[in-house]
Amino acid sequence: MKNMNGYSPSSKTIAAISTPQAPGGIGIVRISGPQAREIAGKVFTSRHGKTLDEIKGYTALYGRVHDGETDIDEAIALNFTSPASFTGEDVVELSCHGGLYIMRRVLKAVFAAGAVPAGPGEFTRRAFLNGKIGLTEAESVMQIISAQGEQAAKAALAGHDGALERKIIKIRDLLIETAAHLSAWADYPEDDIPQVNPEMLETTLLTAKMEIERLLRQFDAGRAIREGVSTVIAGRPNVGKSTLMNLLSGCERSIVTEYAGTTRDIVEDTVILGDVPLRLSDTAGIHTTNDPVEKIGVDRARGKVQEAQLVLAVFDSSQLLNEEDRELISIVQGSSAIAVVNKSDLPAKIDMKYIHKYFKQIVYISALSGEGLQELKDAVAELLRTSELNPADGILFTERQRDAARQAGDCVREALMAVESGITLDAVTVSIEGAISALLELTGERATEAVVDSVFSHFCVGK
């Protein structure tokens, strides 16, 4: 018998530790499958003699877990009955004290009682295969776990609640309705079917195209709040790079002195600026030097600047621009860069006309006092377009999702070109059906087993 996704449900009962592999106040061993209650009953005895078969779903028993005749720990057994569980199967969760030795011993006892080890993401995979969640909702689980900031967590939770899937279904249904009309009109020309209006057809395709393009435009901003952005703080010696690094880090990560060239190597840290995780690198001052050790640091700094996703180009507002400043400006052209004009609390001597000529984003800041930090947060959000994101909207999370959306967009554009060129409507229908197929793969309604395997291979064991 197959489920709604077209896959045969597994007859095996799986188990894994579903809490982190580290000491904690509580640890959970999750068991899922047709023999979940039977297996749990072999290792768990309630204090009052009740069995898991005697209680309803979403109820619990207090007792002890044991390995044969030997007690392992006191525990709470929480019972979920099919289909009203996360996986859609019978599930029992054994909650014990969260010591690593205890948890591994309980899991070993569960395996001895008949369960098999769960693979990476196998609980969530079963939830998908049993029709409990869509593929995009499943993918958002790991995004929730790995979220580094508030905006990323909200976006991931919205994805888990089906926000992205609803957006895709809306576009898909619009295209399915259009394809059905085209097919019916072509196959039954003598029946009373409304004639295809090229203008209405074009309007429908343009709507689908714009919705798909909006999703694709938001991908990079969404990735920035999820994965963070490799960011380099660059500038000539003694402009305040290390002071800025310490300000953003909230502690003294870089040594700050009045002497130029104090930083000779790259100092790294990850910080949350606004809602964006920045993987910061404080580099050696870019300048000409005969010191062989210092030269290595400067060369590394130049390389880091060219590789970075974001550059905070720092300038000293109390000094005139020199050749080293101009070299930095030349290096960052074509990159995502913000001019950070530091020491704004001192009398200004810098040529701001020259800075404005090469930078769209300019922030005045005193890294020593923290003045201008909010303006820097706003500039980063605007440059990375994270300020345009609404966490409640559905956004694309993975490269797999983006590739499927891109394929759908290409097919819709082909359909539009066919309509505008006056090509037969059969060709238009083929392109629309290609877009529908890509969207069905995105939601998992028509995903191959290889795609499903790839999605869940990135999950941790126990989830």
GULO-628263 format. One record per residue (C-alpha): residue number from 0; residue in one letter; chain; x, y, z. Coordinates in nm, 2 decimals, always signed. Example, Ala and Ser with C-alpha at 12.3 -4.5 7.8 and 13.67 -1.06 7.14 Angstrom:
VOGU pos code unit      X      Y      Z
VOGU   0    a    A  +1.23  -0.45  +0.78
VOGU   1    s    A  +1.37  -0.11  +0.71
This chain:
VOGU pos code unit      X      Y      Z
VOGU   0    m    A  +0.00  +0.00  +0.00
VOGU   1    k    A  +0.13  +0.34  -0.09
VOGU   2    n    A  +0.08  +0.68  +0.08
VOGU   3    m    A  -0.03  +1.01  -0.07
VOGU   4    n    A  +0.32  +1.09  -0.19
VOGU   5    g    A  +0.34  +0.76  -0.38
VOGU   6    y    A  +0.59  +0.59  -0.16
VOGU   7    s    A  +0.55  +0.26  +0.03
VOGU   8    p    A  +0.56  +0.32  +0.41
VOGU   9    s    A  +0.84  +0.14  +0.60
VOGU  10    s    A  +0.76  -0.16  +0.82
VOGU  11    k    A  +1.07  -0.10  +1.03
VOGU  12    t    A  +1.05  +0.07  +1.37
VOGU  13    i    A  +1.33  +0.33  +1.41
VOGU  14    a    A  +1.49  +0.49  +1.71
VOGU  15    a    A  +1.75  +0.77  +1.78
VOGU  16    i    A  +1.85  +1.02  +2.05
VOGU  17    s    A  +1.66  +1.34  +1.95
VOGU  18    t    A  +1.84  +1.58  +2.18
VOGU  19    p    A  +2.19  +1.71  +2.14
VOGU  20    q    A  +2.48  +1.47  +2.19
VOGU  21    a    A  +2.60  +1.66  +2.50
VOGU  22    p    A  +2.51  +1.65  +2.88
VOGU  23    g    A  +2.19  +1.82  +2.96
VOGU  24    g    A  +1.90  +1.83  +3.21
VOGU  25    i    A  +1.69  +1.61  +2.99
VOGU  26    g    A  +1.74  +1.37  +2.70
VOGU  27    i    A  +1.49  +1.21  +2.46
VOGU  28    v    A  +1.50  +0.88  +2.28
VOGU  29    r    A  +1.24  +0.88  +2.00
VOGU  30    i    A  +1.09  +0.56  +1.87
VOGU  31    s    A  +0.87  +0.56  +1.56
VOGU  32    g    A  +0.70  +0.28  +1.36
VOGU  33    p    A  +0.44  +0.00  +1.38
VOGU  34    q    A  +0.61  -0.16  +1.69
VOGU  35    a    A  +0.69  +0.16  +1.88
VOGU  36    r    A  +0.47  +0.08  +2.18
VOGU  37    e    A  +0.57  -0.29  +2.19
VOGU  38    i    A  +0.94  -0.20  +2.18
VOGU  39    a    A  +0.91  +0.08  +2.44
VOGU  40    g    A  +0.71  -0.16  +2.66
VOGU  41    k    A  +1.01  -0.40  +2.67
VOGU  42    v    A  +1.24  -0.13  +2.82
VOGU  43    f    A  +0.99  +0.08  +3.02
VOGU  44    t    A  +0.78  -0.01  +3.32
VOGU  45    s    A  +0.54  +0.25  +3.46
VOGU  46    r    A  +0.53  +0.31  +3.83
VOGU  47    h    A  +0.16  +0.21  +3.86
VOGU  48    g    A  +0.17  -0.09  +3.63
VOGU  49    k    A  -0.01  +0.07  +3.33
VOGU  50    t    A  +0.11  -0.01  +2.98
VOGU  51    l    A  +0.15  +0.22  +2.68
VOGU  52    d    A  -0.13  +0.02  +2.50
VOGU  53    e    A  -0.37  +0.12  +2.78
VOGU  54    i    A  -0.33  +0.50  +2.74
VOGU  55    k    A  -0.45  +0.74  +2.48
VOGU  56    g    A  -0.23  +0.94  +2.25
VOGU  57    y    A  -0.07  +1.26  +2.38
VOGU  58    t    A  -0.06  +1.11  +2.73
VOGU  59    a    A  +0.23  +1.00  +2.94
VOGU  60    l    A  +0.34  +0.75  +3.20
VOGU  61    y    A  +0.61  +0.79  +3.47
VOGU  62    g    A  +0.83  +0.50  +3.55
VOGU  63    r    A  +1.17  +0.35  +3.48
VOGU  64    v    A  +1.37  +0.24  +3.18
VOGU  65    h    A  +1.57  -0.08  +3.22
VOGU  66    d    A  +1.79  -0.33  +3.03
VOGU  67    g    A  +1.66  -0.67  +3.13
VOGU  68    e    A  +1.67  -0.68  +3.50
VOGU  69    t    A  +1.89  -0.37  +3.55
VOGU  70    d    A  +1.73  -0.03  +3.59
VOGU  71    i    A  +1.89  +0.25  +3.38
VOGU  72    d    A  +1.71  +0.56  +3.49
VOGU  73    e    A  +1.37  +0.70  +3.58
VOGU  74    a    A  +1.18  +0.82  +3.28
VOGU  75    i    A  +0.86  +0.96  +3.13
VOGU  76    a    A  +0.71  +0.77  +2.83
VOGU  77    l    A  +0.51  +1.00  +2.61
VOGU  78    n    A  +0.27  +0.81  +2.38
VOGU  79    f    A  +0.16  +0.93  +2.03
VOGU  80    t    A  -0.08  +0.71  +1.82
VOGU  81    s    A  -0.10  +0.70  +1.44
VOGU  82    p    A  -0.18  +0.91  +1.25
VOGU  83    a    A  -0.18  +1.19  +1.51
VOGU  84    s    A  +0.19  +1.21  +1.55
VOGU  85    f    A  +0.48  +1.40  +1.38
VOGU  86    t    A  +0.57  +1.11  +1.16
VOGU  87    g    A  +0.22  +0.99  +1.11
VOGU  88    e    A  +0.32  +0.66  +1.28
VOGU  89    d    A  +0.29  +0.53  +1.63
VOGU  90    v    A  +0.56  +0.71  +1.83
VOGU  91    v    A  +0.69  +0.68  +2.19
VOGU  92    e    A  +0.94  +0.93  +2.34
VOGU  93    l    A  +1.14  +0.83  +2.64
VOGU  94    s    A  +1.25  +1.13  +2.84
VOGU  95    c    A  +1.54  +1.06  +3.08
VOGU  96    h    A  +1.82  +1.26  +3.25
VOGU  97    g    A  +2.04  +1.40  +2.98
VOGU  98    g    A  +2.37  +1.24  +3.06
VOGU  99    l    A  +2.55  +1.09  +2.75
VOGU 100    y    A  +2.61  +0.75  +2.92
VOGU 101    i    A  +2.25  +0.72  +3.02
VOGU 102    m    A  +2.11  +0.82  +2.68
VOGU 103    r    A  +2.34  +0.58  +2.49
VOGU 104    r    A  +2.25  +0.30  +2.73
VOGU 105    v    A  +1.88  +0.36  +2.69
VOGU 106    l    A  +1.92  +0.37  +2.31
VOGU 107    k    A  +2.12  +0.05  +2.32
VOGU 108    a    A  +1.83  -0.12  +2.52
VOGU 109    v    A  +1.58  +0.00  +2.26
VOGU 110    f    A  +1.78  -0.15  +1.98
VOGU 111    a    A  +1.81  -0.47  +2.17
VOGU 112    a    A  +1.43  -0.47  +2.20
VOGU 113    g    A  +1.38  -0.46  +1.82
VOGU 114    a    A  +1.43  -0.11  +1.69
VOGU 115    v    A  +1.67  -0.02  +1.42
VOGU 116    p    A  +1.89  +0.30  +1.41
VOGU 117    a    A  +1.72  +0.60  +1.24
VOGU 118    g    A  +1.91  +0.75  +0.95
VOGU 119    p    A  +1.97  +1.13  +0.91
VOGU 120    g    A  +1.64  +1.31  +0.91
VOGU 121    e    A  +1.44  +0.99  +0.90
VOGU 122    f    A  +1.17  +1.10  +1.14
VOGU 123    t    A  +1.10  +1.41  +0.93
VOGU 124    r    A  +1.13  +1.20  +0.61
VOGU 125    r    A  +0.86  +0.97  +0.74
VOGU 126    a    A  +0.65  +1.27  +0.82
VOGU 127    f    A  +0.68  +1.38  +0.45
VOGU 128    l    A  +0.63  +1.04  +0.31
VOGU 129    n    A  +0.32  +0.99  +0.52
VOGU 130    g    A  +0.17  +1.31  +0.40
VOGU 131    k    A  +0.20  +1.50  +0.73
VOGU 132    i    A  +0.41  +1.78  +0.58
VOGU 133    g    A  +0.53  +1.90  +0.24
VOGU 134    l    A  +0.89  +1.89  +0.12
VOGU 135    t    A  +0.94  +2.27  +0.17
VOGU 136    e    A  +0.80  +2.24  +0.52
VOGU 137    a    A  +1.04  +1.95  +0.59
VOGU 138    e    A  +1.34  +2.15  +0.46
VOGU 139    s    A  +1.25  +2.44  +0.70
VOGU 140    v    A  +1.30  +2.21  +1.00
VOGU 141    m    A  +1.68  +2.23  +0.97
VOGU 142    q    A  +1.65  +2.61  +0.90
VOGU 143    i    A  +1.47  +2.64  +1.24
VOGU 144    i    A  +1.75  +2.44  +1.41
VOGU 145    s    A  +2.03  +2.64  +1.25
VOGU 146    a    A  +1.87  +2.99  +1.27
VOGU 147    q    A  +2.13  +3.24  +1.41
VOGU 148    g    A  +1.90  +3.54  +1.45
VOGU 149    e    A  +1.54  +3.65  +1.50
VOGU 150    q    A  +1.46  +3.72  +1.14
VOGU 151    a    A  +1.60  +3.38  +1.03
VOGU 152    a    A  +1.40  +3.20  +1.29
VOGU 153    k    A  +1.08  +3.38  +1.19
VOGU 154    a    A  +1.13  +3.30  +0.83
VOGU 155    a    A  +1.21  +2.94  +0.90
VOGU 156    l    A  +0.90  +2.90  +1.12
VOGU 157    a    A  +0.69  +3.06  +0.85
VOGU 158    g    A  +0.83  +2.81  +0.60
VOGU 159    h    A  +0.75  +2.52  +0.84
VOGU 160    d    A  +0.39  +2.66  +0.87
VOGU 161    g    A  +0.36  +2.63  +0.49
VOGU 162    a    A  +0.41  +2.99  +0.38
VOGU 163    l    A  +0.64  +2.90  +0.09
VOGU 164    e    A  +0.43  +2.60  -0.01
VOGU 165    r    A  +0.11  +2.82  -0.02
VOGU 166    k    A  +0.29  +3.07  -0.25
VOGU 167    i    A  +0.40  +2.79  -0.49
VOGU 168    i    A  +0.06  +2.63  -0.49
VOGU 169    k    A  -0.10  +2.96  -0.58
VOGU 170    i    A  +0.13  +3.00  -0.88
VOGU 171    r    A  +0.10  +2.63  -0.97
VOGU 172    d    A  -0.29  +2.64  -0.96
VOGU 173    l    A  -0.29  +2.95  -1.18
VOGU 174    l    A  -0.08  +2.77  -1.44
VOGU 175    i    A  -0.28  +2.44  -1.41
VOGU 176    e    A  -0.60  +2.62  -1.48
VOGU 177    t    A  -0.45  +2.79  -1.78
VOGU 178    a    A  -0.30  +2.47  -1.92
VOGU 179    a    A  -0.63  +2.29  -1.87
VOGU 180    h    A  -0.82  +2.56  -2.06
VOGU 181    l    A  -0.56  +2.55  -2.35
VOGU 182    s    A  -0.58  +2.17  -2.37
VOGU 183    a    A  -0.96  +2.16  -2.36
VOGU 184    w    A  -1.00  +2.43  -2.62
VOGU 185    a    A  -0.74  +2.25  -2.85
VOGU 186    d    A  -0.89  +1.90  -2.81
VOGU 187    y    A  -1.26  +1.99  -2.82
VOGU 188    p    A  -1.29  +2.29  -3.06
VOGU 189    e    A  -1.66  +2.22  -3.14
VOGU 190    d    A  -1.77  +2.21  -2.77
VOGU 191    d    A  -1.89  +2.52  -2.58
VOGU 192    i    A  -1.55  +2.61  -2.44
VOGU 193    p    A  -1.45  +2.98  -2.42
VOGU 194    q    A  -1.20  +3.08  -2.68
VOGU 195    v    A  -0.84  +3.14  -2.56
VOGU 196    n    A  -0.78  +3.52  -2.54
VOGU 197    p    A  -0.41  +3.59  -2.61
VOGU 198    e    A  -0.42  +3.91  -2.40
VOGU 199    m    A  -0.56  +3.73  -2.10
VOGU 200    l    A  -0.32  +3.44  -2.15
VOGU 201    e    A  -0.03  +3.69  -2.16
VOGU 202    t    A  -0.16  +3.86  -1.84
VOGU 203    t    A  -0.18  +3.53  -1.66
VOGU 204    l    A  +0.17  +3.43  -1.76
VOGU 205    l    A  +0.31  +3.77  -1.67
VOGU 206    t    A  +0.16  +3.73  -1.32
VOGU 207    a    A  +0.32  +3.39  -1.27
VOGU 208    k    A  +0.65  +3.53  -1.40
VOGU 209    m    A  +0.65  +3.82  -1.16
VOGU 210    e    A  +0.57  +3.60  -0.86
VOGU 211    i    A  +0.85  +3.35  -0.94
VOGU 212    e    A  +1.10  +3.64  -1.00
VOGU 213    r    A  +1.00  +3.79  -0.66
VOGU 214    l    A  +1.08  +3.46  -0.49
VOGU 215    l    A  +1.42  +3.44  -0.67
VOGU 216    r    A  +1.51  +3.80  -0.59
VOGU 217    q    A  +1.46  +3.73  -0.22
VOGU 218    f    A  +1.68  +3.42  -0.22
VOGU 219    d    A  +2.02  +3.59  -0.16
VOGU 220    a    A  +1.88  +3.81  +0.11
VOGU 221    g    A  +1.72  +3.51  +0.28
VOGU 222    r    A  +2.05  +3.32  +0.26
VOGU 223    a    A  +2.23  +3.62  +0.42
VOGU 224    i    A  +2.01  +3.60  +0.73
VOGU 225    r    A  +2.04  +3.22  +0.74
VOGU 226    e    A  +2.40  +3.15  +0.66
VOGU 227    g    A  +2.56  +3.48  +0.73
VOGU 228    v    A  +2.79  +3.69  +0.51
VOGU 229    s    A  +3.17  +3.68  +0.49
VOGU 230    t    A  +3.27  +4.03  +0.58
VOGU 231    v    A  +3.61  +4.20  +0.57
VOGU 232    i    A  +3.70  +4.52  +0.76
VOGU 233    a    A  +3.97  +4.68  +0.54
VOGU 234    g    A  +4.16  +5.01  +0.53
VOGU 235    r    A  +4.50  +5.15  +0.57
VOGU 236    p    A  +4.68  +5.13  +0.90
VOGU 237    n    A  +4.54  +5.32  +1.21
VOGU 238    v    A  +4.21  +5.42  +1.06
VOGU 239    g    A  +4.02  +5.23  +1.34
VOGU 240    k    A  +3.96  +4.88  +1.18
VOGU 241    s    A  +4.04  +4.70  +1.50
VOGU 242    t    A  +3.83  +4.94  +1.71
VOGU 243    l    A  +3.54  +4.88  +1.48
VOGU 244    m    A  +3.60  +4.50  +1.50
VOGU 245    n    A  +3.58  +4.52  +1.88
VOGU 246    l    A  +3.27  +4.74  +1.87
VOGU 247    l    A  +3.09  +4.49  +1.65
VOGU 248    s    A  +3.21  +4.19  +1.85
VOGU 249    g    A  +3.12  +4.35  +2.18
VOGU 250    c    A  +3.46  +4.26  +2.33
VOGU 251    e    A  +3.83  +4.31  +2.26
VOGU 252    r    A  +3.89  +4.07  +1.98
VOGU 253    s    A  +4.16  +4.28  +1.81
VOGU 254    i    A  +4.45  +4.46  +1.98
VOGU 255    v    A  +4.41  +4.84  +1.96
VOGU 256    t    A  +4.71  +5.07  +2.00
VOGU 257    e    A  +4.81  +5.42  +1.88
VOGU 258    y    A  +5.07  +5.26  +1.66
VOGU 259    a    A  +5.00  +5.19  +1.30
VOGU 260    g    A  +5.04  +4.82  +1.18
VOGU 261    t    A  +4.94  +4.66  +1.51
VOGU 262    t    A  +4.73  +4.40  +1.33
VOGU 263    r    A  +4.96  +4.19  +1.12
VOGU 264    d    A  +4.73  +3.88  +1.06
VOGU 265    i    A  +4.36  +3.83  +1.02
VOGU 266    v    A  +4.14  +3.82  +1.33
VOGU 267    e    A  +3.80  +3.66  +1.28
VOGU 268    d    A  +3.47  +3.65  +1.47
VOGU 269    t    A  +3.10  +3.60  +1.39
VOGU 270    v    A  +2.86  +3.87  +1.51
VOGU 271    i    A  +2.49  +3.95  +1.46
VOGU 272    l    A  +2.45  +4.30  +1.31
VOGU 273    g    A  +2.08  +4.38  +1.32
VOGU 274    d    A  +1.94  +4.05  +1.18
VOGU 275    v    A  +2.24  +3.96  +0.97
VOGU 276    p    A  +2.52  +3.72  +1.09
VOGU 277    l    A  +2.85  +3.87  +0.97
VOGU 278    r    A  +3.15  +3.64  +0.96
VOGU 279    l    A  +3.40  +3.92  +1.03
VOGU 280    s    A  +3.76  +3.94  +0.94
VOGU 281    d    A  +3.98  +4.23  +1.07
VOGU 282    t    A  +4.27  +4.25  +0.84
VOGU 283    a    A  +4.62  +4.41  +0.84
VOGU 284    g    A  +4.63  +4.77  +0.72
VOGU 285    i    A  +4.67  +4.79  +0.34
VOGU 286    h    A  +5.00  +4.97  +0.27
VOGU 287    t    A  +5.35  +4.94  +0.12
VOGU 288    t    A  +5.60  +4.78  +0.36
VOGU 289    n    A  +5.95  +4.63  +0.35
VOGU 290    d    A  +5.89  +4.42  +0.66
VOGU 291    p    A  +5.85  +4.06  +0.53
VOGU 292    v    A  +5.62  +3.95  +0.81
VOGU 293    e    A  +5.40  +4.26  +0.78
VOGU 294    k    A  +5.40  +4.22  +0.40
VOGU 295    i    A  +5.24  +3.87  +0.43
VOGU 296    g    A  +4.96  +4.01  +0.64
VOGU 297    v    A  +4.90  +4.29  +0.39
VOGU 298    d    A  +4.89  +4.05  +0.10
VOGU 299    r    A  +4.64  +3.83  +0.29
VOGU 300    a    A  +4.43  +4.14  +0.35
VOGU 301    r    A  +4.42  +4.22  -0.02
VOGU 302    g    A  +4.31  +3.86  -0.09
VOGU 303    k    A  +4.04  +3.86  +0.17
VOGU 304    v    A  +3.90  +4.18  +0.04
VOGU 305    q    A  +3.87  +4.04  -0.31
VOGU 306    e    A  +3.70  +3.72  -0.18
VOGU 307    a    A  +3.46  +3.88  +0.06
VOGU 308    q    A  +3.08  +3.90  +0.01
VOGU 309    l    A  +3.08  +4.24  +0.20
VOGU 310    v    A  +3.36  +4.49  +0.26
VOGU 311    l    A  +3.35  +4.75  +0.53
VOGU 312    a    A  +3.61  +4.99  +0.38
VOGU 313    v    A  +3.72  +5.21  +0.67
VOGU 314    f    A  +3.85  +5.57  +0.63
VOGU 315    d    A  +3.98  +5.82  +0.88
VOGU 316    s    A  +3.77  +6.13  +0.85
VOGU 317    s    A  +4.04  +6.33  +1.04
VOGU 318    q    A  +4.30  +6.26  +0.77
VOGU 319    l    A  +4.34  +6.35  +0.41
VOGU 320    l    A  +4.30  +6.06  +0.16
VOGU 321    n    A  +4.63  +5.90  +0.06
VOGU 322    e    A  +4.75  +5.65  -0.20
VOGU 323    e    A  +4.67  +5.36  +0.03
VOGU 324    d    A  +4.31  +5.48  +0.06
VOGU 325    r    A  +4.28  +5.51  -0.31
VOGU 326    e    A  +4.43  +5.16  -0.36
VOGU 327    l    A  +4.16  +5.02  -0.13
VOGU 328    i    A  +3.89  +5.21  -0.32
VOGU 329    s    A  +4.02  +5.06  -0.65
VOGU 330    i    A  +4.03  +4.71  -0.50
VOGU 331    v    A  +3.66  +4.72  -0.38
VOGU 332    q    A  +3.51  +4.85  -0.70
VOGU 333    g    A  +3.25  +4.60  -0.82
VOGU 334    s    A  +3.22  +4.45  -0.48
VOGU 335    s    A  +2.94  +4.49  -0.22
VOGU 336    a    A  +3.11  +4.76  -0.01
VOGU 337    i    A  +3.02  +5.02  +0.24
VOGU 338    a    A  +3.24  +5.32  +0.31
VOGU 339    v    A  +3.28  +5.35  +0.69
VOGU 340    v    A  +3.40  +5.70  +0.76
VOGU 341    n    A  +3.55  +5.66  +1.11
VOGU 342    k    A  +3.65  +5.91  +1.38
VOGU 343    s    A  +3.35  +6.13  +1.30
VOGU 344    d    A  +3.40  +6.29  +1.65
VOGU 345    l    A  +3.72  +6.46  +1.52
VOGU 346    p    A  +3.75  +6.76  +1.29
VOGU 347    a    A  +3.70  +6.64  +0.93
VOGU 348    k    A  +3.98  +6.67  +0.67
VOGU 349    i    A  +3.88  +6.38  +0.44
VOGU 350    d    A  +3.77  +6.45  +0.08
VOGU 351    m    A  +3.41  +6.33  +0.09
VOGU 352    k    A  +3.34  +6.42  -0.27
VOGU 353    y    A  +3.60  +6.16  -0.37
VOGU 354    i    A  +3.43  +5.90  -0.14
VOGU 355    h    A  +3.08  +5.98  -0.28
VOGU 356    k    A  +3.22  +5.93  -0.63
VOGU 357    y    A  +3.29  +5.56  -0.57
VOGU 358    f    A  +3.05  +5.44  -0.29
VOGU 359    k    A  +2.67  +5.43  -0.29
VOGU 360    q    A  +2.66  +5.34  +0.08
VOGU 361    i    A  +2.85  +5.57  +0.32
VOGU 362    v    A  +2.82  +5.57  +0.70
VOGU 363    y    A  +2.98  +5.81  +0.94
VOGU 364    i    A  +3.08  +5.65  +1.27
VOGU 365    s    A  +3.29  +5.68  +1.58
VOGU 366    a    A  +3.41  +5.32  +1.64
VOGU 367    l    A  +3.55  +5.44  +1.98
VOGU 368    s    A  +3.21  +5.57  +2.12
VOGU 369    g    A  +2.97  +5.36  +1.91
VOGU 370    e    A  +2.81  +5.66  +1.75
VOGU 371    g    A  +2.67  +5.57  +1.40
VOGU 372    l    A  +2.64  +5.19  +1.48
VOGU 373    q    A  +2.26  +5.19  +1.40
VOGU 374    e    A  +2.33  +5.37  +1.07
VOGU 375    l    A  +2.58  +5.10  +0.98
VOGU 376    k    A  +2.32  +4.83  +1.06
VOGU 377    d    A  +2.07  +5.00  +0.83
VOGU 378    a    A  +2.33  +5.03  +0.55
VOGU 379    v    A  +2.42  +4.66  +0.57
VOGU 380    a    A  +2.05  +4.57  +0.57
VOGU 381    e    A  +1.98  +4.79  +0.27
VOGU 382    l    A  +2.29  +4.67  +0.07
VOGU 383    l    A  +2.21  +4.30  +0.13
VOGU 384    r    A  +1.84  +4.37  +0.08
VOGU 385    t    A  +1.75  +4.20  +0.40
VOGU 386    s    A  +1.54  +4.51  +0.50
VOGU 387    e    A  +1.30  +4.41  +0.22
VOGU 388    l    A  +1.23  +4.07  +0.37
VOGU 389    n    A  +0.91  +4.00  +0.56
VOGU 390    p    A  +0.98  +3.69  +0.77
VOGU 391    a    A  +0.61  +3.59  +0.75
VOGU 392    d    A  +0.64  +3.56  +0.37
VOGU 393    g    A  +0.74  +3.24  +0.21
VOGU 394    i    A  +1.10  +3.25  +0.09
VOGU 395    l    A  +1.32  +3.00  -0.09
VOGU 396    f    A  +1.56  +2.83  +0.15
VOGU 397    t    A  +1.77  +2.59  -0.04
VOGU 398    e    A  +1.96  +2.56  -0.37
VOGU 399    r    A  +1.72  +2.28  -0.47
VOGU 400    q    A  +1.43  +2.51  -0.42
VOGU 401    r    A  +1.59  +2.79  -0.62
VOGU 402    d    A  +1.69  +2.56  -0.91
VOGU 403    a    A  +1.33  +2.44  -0.93
VOGU 404    a    A  +1.19  +2.79  -0.92
VOGU 405    r    A  +1.44  +2.90  -1.18
VOGU 406    q    A  +1.33  +2.62  -1.41
VOGU 407    a    A  +0.97  +2.72  -1.36
VOGU 408    g    A  +1.05  +3.08  -1.44
VOGU 409    d    A  +1.24  +2.98  -1.76
VOGU 410    c    A  +0.94  +2.78  -1.88
VOGU 411    v    A  +0.70  +3.06  -1.81
VOGU 412    r    A  +0.93  +3.30  -2.00
VOGU 413    e    A  +0.93  +3.05  -2.30
VOGU 414    a    A  +0.55  +3.04  -2.29
VOGU 415    l    A  +0.53  +3.42  -2.29
VOGU 416    m    A  +0.77  +3.44  -2.59
VOGU 417    a    A  +0.56  +3.18  -2.77
VOGU 418    v    A  +0.24  +3.39  -2.72
VOGU 419    e    A  +0.41  +3.71  -2.82
VOGU 420    s    A  +0.56  +3.54  -3.13
VOGU 421    g    A  +0.23  +3.40  -3.24
VOGU 422    i    A  +0.35  +3.03  -3.22
VOGU 423    t    A  +0.08  +2.77  -3.19
VOGU 424    l    A  -0.08  +2.73  -2.85
VOGU 425    d    A  +0.04  +2.37  -2.84
VOGU 426    a    A  +0.39  +2.50  -2.78
VOGU 427    v    A  +0.26  +2.74  -2.52
VOGU 428    t    A  +0.10  +2.45  -2.34
VOGU 429    v    A  +0.42  +2.24  -2.34
VOGU 430    s    A  +0.61  +2.53  -2.18
VOGU 431    i    A  +0.34  +2.58  -1.91
VOGU 432    e    A  +0.34  +2.21  -1.83
VOGU 433    g    A  +0.72  +2.23  -1.79
VOGU 434    a    A  +0.67  +2.51  -1.53
VOGU 435    i    A  +0.40  +2.31  -1.35
VOGU 436    s    A  +0.63  +2.01  -1.33
VOGU 437    a    A  +0.91  +2.22  -1.18
VOGU 438    l    A  +0.68  +2.36  -0.92
VOGU 439    l    A  +0.55  +2.02  -0.83
VOGU 440    e    A  +0.91  +1.90  -0.78
VOGU 441    l    A  +0.97  +2.21  -0.56
VOGU 442    t    A  +0.68  +2.12  -0.32
VOGU 443    g    A  +0.77  +1.75  -0.33
VOGU 444    e    A  +0.44  +1.64  -0.50
VOGU 445    r    A  +0.64  +1.50  -0.79
VOGU 446    a    A  +0.99  +1.47  -0.65
VOGU 447    t    A  +1.20  +1.17  -0.74
VOGU 448    e    A  +1.34  +0.94  -0.48
VOGU 449    a    A  +1.69  +1.08  -0.55
VOGU 450    v    A  +1.57  +1.43  -0.47
VOGU 451    v    A  +1.41  +1.32  -0.15
VOGU 452    d    A  +1.73  +1.13  -0.05
VOGU 453    s    A  +1.93  +1.44  -0.12
VOGU 454    v    A  +1.71  +1.66  +0.09
VOGU 455    f    A  +1.71  +1.44  +0.40
VOGU 456    s    A  +2.08  +1.35  +0.38
VOGU 457    h    A  +2.16  +1.70  +0.52
VOGU 458    f    A  +1.95  +1.64  +0.83
VOGU 459    c    A  +2.10  +1.54  +1.17
VOGU 460    v    A  +2.02  +1.20  +1.31
VOGU 461    g    A  +1.73  +1.22  +1.55
VOGU 462    k    A  +1.53  +1.47  +1.35
